[in-house]
Amino acid sequence: MAKDEETLETALTNTGDILSLIATRAATSRSAILDASGLSRVTVTQRLNALLASGLVRETERTLPSGGRPTRVLAINESAGFMLVANIGETHVHLAAMDMEPAIIVQSTIPFGASDGAAVTLSQIANAFDALAAKTRESHGFLLGVSLSLPTPVDFKRGRVVGPSVLHGWDEFDIIAWLGARYEAPIYVENDVNLMTIYEHRHNFPDVEDMFFIKAGTGIGSGIVTGGRIFRGAQGAAGDIGHIQFSSDEPPLCRCGKLGCVEARAGGWAIARDLSKRGFAAESARDVIDLVDNQKPEAIMLLREAGRTIGEVASDVVSILNPSLIVVGGTLAKAGDFLLSGIRELVYQRCLPLATRELQIVLADPQKDSALFGAAHLVLDDVFSPRKVVGLITRFAAGHQEQTPRQKIAG
């Protein structure tokens, strides 16, 4: 490597280290960056000035005491780039262009049919993304990444759906390659429950190291945070509590084809099934909540039973993982204590005092679409990570069409 090129690579690496520290909020002042990076004061000043000039970093109005004149807090410039994110639901896809806060800049909704297949649905999503991007590029610069939330098991490393799945015809479809051919940006595909978990952890419980999130909706799923990071397992299947099976004399048939799954006993569709047998008009988790809101005792009773079923499997998780916090979200969580009381009852009844002594079990943030925001955080966490941030800087500079973009942003 030529000396000039080696010097440039070193400068880019140093710039990337500083940018990653600011983006992750590990260091948000000049003195903190000096301490955390191990770089010289001259190098930090040069690289930071280049980041400020590029527009990737800004000085906020907040100040920190510094022993002399207060120093301004440094932060990522939220409008320097944007993300395209989408959450595929039961009947609709919610899409948005988000800034780097993340906050929604512009959003839209398109109808969705589970039987449409991957190529048709992705084409519709891409067309909607293009419309959002057209409204966003002028004010928010370049595209950081594209992120999809799917209501199905996902092999995160490969970005592919793995069955059994409610998305018919999606199994092993190469989503990353399909979208990658359309967008010159990183592509991310993740299960909706993991994204809801990421949202809850980042927004509401950032200091919690070990957390267990339960989604109680049409189906039952969970996400695991351990050591402050999402835990996916070898193939991305960690947390699939909905298909843990309970033995009984007459186990109910699950949508996956197995008998006795937690979901077949406590999922929104299963409760609606049992209510319809009792003469109520119920087909979904939302119908169940409507009946609970109308104080129908049969719906309340079945929801309490569902809470105890979820609590039974949650108690096993607590015994194995020993989280300090359980967060319960999803449509059924709108019933509040009708669901939560059953979960708490079984967890505290079955687990040893050491595991429950400081354990909290709480309801999730009622954010309307936490998976959408989780999808945005997924992009931000990756592109600003130490191993990816130099690539981000290079893409950002190239997007601004500087004559020598790498040199300019590296200072």
N, C-alpha and C positions, 0 to 999 in steps of 0.2 A: 504493500500500500504506500503511495506517495505521501511525503510528509504533510503537504497541504491537506490531502484527503484525510489523513490520520488526525490532524488538528481539528478538522471540521467534524469528524465523527465524535471526537472527545467533547467538543463544544455542544453538539447535539445531545449527547448523553447527559452532560451536566444540565443543559436546559430542560431535558426530559425529567431528570430527577427533581428539579425545582418545581416544575409544573405538576408532577404527580403529588408532591408534598402539599401543594396548595389545593389541588382538586380534592384530595382525600381529607383535607383539613388537619393533616398531621402537623403542618407548620403554616401559619398564616401571617407571619411578620418577618421582617428581614433578619432580626436576631434569631428567631426560631428556626428559620431556614439555614442560617449559618451553623447553628448547633446540630440540626438534624442531618444536614447534607455532608458536613465535613469539608466543604469547599472553602476556599479563601474568600475574604471579604471582597476583593477585586473581582473574582470570578462570579460570585453571587450578584454583585451589582451589575456587571455586564450582561449576564444572562437574564436577570430579572428586568432590566431596562429593555432588552429585546422582546421579552414576552409582553411587557406593557405596551410597547410600540406596535406590536403585531395585533393587539386587540384581544388576545386570548386571555389575558389577565387584567384585572382592574383594581384600583384602590377604592375601597368602600368608605362610607362616611364614619364607620365605627373606628374607634381608636383603642389602643392598648397602652398602659403605662410602660415606660421604658427606662425609668431612672432619670430621664431628661425630658426632652420634648416628646409628647405622646406620638406613637407611630400608628399609621393607619393600617387597618386589617386588609390583607390581600385576599382576593377571591377570583374564581373563574368568571369571566365575562359571560353571563347567561345568554346574551344575544349573539355570541361569536359563532354559533353553530346550532343545528337542530337535529332532531331524531324523528323518524317515522315509526310509529308504534301502532299495533292493532291487537285487540282482544276479541277472539272468536267466542261468541256465546251460544246459547241454545238456538236462537232464531235470528240474531243480528250480529254484525261485526261492528265494534266501536273502534274508530280510527282517530289518530291525532298526530299533528306535528307538535313536538314539544321542544322547549329550549333546554338549556343546560342546568336549570334550577333543580329538578325539572318542573316545568309548568306548561299547561296547554296553551299553545298559540292559536291554533285553529283545529277544529274537529269535525267529524262527520260520522254517519251511521249508514250501513248498507244492509239489506236483507241477506240472510244466510240459510242455506239448506244443507243439512248434514249429508244428504245423498248426492250432492252436486259433484263431489270428487275434488281432489287436490288442485289439479291444473285449472279447472274452471274457477274455483274459489280464489286461488292465488292471483289469477288474471284480474278478477274483479277487485281484489284488494290492491293490486299494483296500480290499476287505473285510478282508484280512489286516492292512493298515496300520491300519484302524480299531480292530481288536482290540489291536494294539500301543499305539496312542495312548491307548486307554481305560486301559491299565495305567501310563501314563507321565505324563499331564497333571497329575495332582495333585502329583507330586513334582518335575516339571521345567518347569512353567509353560507357555509357549506354543510353537507350532510355527514353527520358523525356516524350514523348506523341505522339499521332497520331491525326491528324487534317484534316478534309475534308471540302472543300468548295463546296456547291451545288447551282445550278442555279434555285432555287425553294424556296418557303416558308418553313421554318424549325421551329419546336417547339424546341427551344434551350435547354430548361430544360430536355426534354425527348429525344432529339437527333433523332427526327423523322420528315419525310416529311409530310406535310399536304396539301391536294389539295385545289384548282385545281393546277396541276403541269405538267410541261413538261416532268417530269420523270415518265413515265407510269409504274404502278405497284409498286411504291415505297411508296405509302401512308401507314403510320403507321408501316412500316417495322422497326424493332428494330436494327438500325445500330450500336449503342453503344454495345449492347449485342453480335452482330455478330463479330465485330472487337475485342471486349474485350475477346472473347474466343480464339483469336489468338495471342494477344499481352498483356503482363503484364505491361501495362502502361495506363494512363488516355486517354480516347477517346473523341474527340470533333467533333461536327457536326454543321455547321453554314451556313447561307445564304451568297452567294458570295458578295452581296452588303454591308452587315454589315462588312465583312472582308475587303473589299476595303475601307470602311469608317475608320476602325481601322488603316489600313496602312497609309492612308492620315494623320490622326490625329497624329499618333505616329512619323512618319517620317518627315512630313512637317509642321505641325501646333500643336506641343505639348503643346504650351502655350495657345491655344484657348480653352475656357471652353464650348462654345456653338456653334456647327457647324452642318451644314446640307449638306450631300453629296447626289448628284443626279447621278445615273448611267443611261446614255442614250445610250443604245445599241440595241440589238435585241428587248429586252423588256425595260420597264422603272421601276426603283425602286429607293429607297432612304435609307440612313442610318442617324441616329440621334445621335449626341453627346451632352449630357447635363451635366453640372457640371463636365466636363472632362471625362465622362464615356459613353460608348455606351448604348443607351436606346433601349430595345427590346419590352417593353410592357408585358402584362400578359402572352401571349402565343407565343411571338416572332414575332408577325405580325406587329409591329410598322413600319411605313415608307413605307407601300405598296401603294405608290401614283399611281402606274401604273394602278390600277383598281378602282380609283376614277372615277365616271361617270359624263359626261357632257350631259345635255339634248339638243337635237336638232331635227329638223324635220326628218332627215334620219340618225340616229346614226349608225356608223359602228359596225359590229359584232366583238367582241374580241375573242381571243383564249380561254378565260375562259368561254365563252358561254353567257356573258352579252353584253349589247349594250351600246356604247358610252364611253367606258373606255379610259383613257388618252393613254394607250398603243396602242389601236386600232386606234388612231389618230396620235401619235407621235413616236411610237416604230419603230425600224429599219425595222422590217418585214412589218409594215403598210405602211411606206414610199416606200419600195420596191414593195408592192402590187400596190400602186398608180402609181408608175413609170412604172410598167409592163403594166398597162392599157393604158399608153401613148406610148407603143411600145418599151420600153427599156428592156434590159436583166438584170433584177434585182430580186434577191431572198433573199438577206440578207442585214444587216447593212453595211457590208464591200463593197457590190456592190454599195450601196448608196454613200459611201465615195469615191469610185473610180470614179463615175459619177461626183461628186462635184469637185474632183481633176482635172477632164477633162473639168471643166467649163461648164457643161451642165446646162443651165438656169432652166430647169424644176426641176432638182434635188436640185439646190440651193434654188429655190422658196419653194419647199416642206419642205426643212430642216429649212428654216426661219419660216415657219408656225408651224413646230414641236416645235421650240424654244419658240414661243409665247404660244403654248398649255402647254408646260412644265412650262413656266413662270406664266401662270394663276394658276396652282395648287401650284407652289412654293410660290406665293404671299399669298395664304391662310396659308401655313405653316409658313411663316415669321410673319404673323399677330398673329399666335397662339404661336409659340415658341420663336420668337425674337432672332434668331441666330446672331452672329457677322460675320459669314462667310458662304457662300455657295460655295461648290466645285463641279464642273461638270466634270464627267469622263465617261468612256465607249467609245465604238467604234465611236458613232456619235460625240463625243467631239473632234475627230480628225479634224473636219471641222472648229474648232476654232470659230471665231466671227460670222460665218454664223449661228451657233446655239446659241452662247452666247448672241448675240445682242437681239434676240427675248426674251430670258429669262429675261435679264436686263430690257428691255422695259416694260414688264408686271409687274415685281416686283416693279419697281420704280413708275410706273403709279398707281398701285392699293393700295400700302401700305402707311400708315401714315408716315410722315417725321421722327417721333421718332424712328420707327422700321428700317428705311433705312439710317439714318444719318451717321452711321459708318459701315454700312453693306458692305462687299466686296463680289463680285461674280467673281470667278476665275476658270480657267481650272485646272484639276487634273494633277498630276505628270504623265508623259507619260510612267511610269514603265510598262513593258510588261505584267506582271502578278502580280498586286498588291494584288489580292485575295490570292495568294499563300503565300505571305509574311504576309498578315493579319492572315492567318491560323496559322503561326508560332508564331506570337505575341499573339494570343489567348491562346496557350499553355503556353508561358512564363508568361503572366500576371496571369494565374491561379496557376501554380505550385509554383511560387514564392510569391503568396499572403500570408499574415500572417496566414490564416486558413489552408493553404495547405503545407507550406514550411517545416514543421517538417516531413511530409510524404515523401517529396522529399529527405530530408537528409537521412532518413532511407533507402529508395530505393537505393539511390546513394551508401551508405556505404555497403549495402548488395550486390550490384552489383560488388563491389571490393573485396568481399569474405574475409573481415577481420574476425579474430576469434571472436572479440567482436566489431562489426561495430558501433553500437550506442554509445558505450563508447568512441571509438577512435575519432569519428567525433565531439562528444560533448565536447572533450577536457578533 
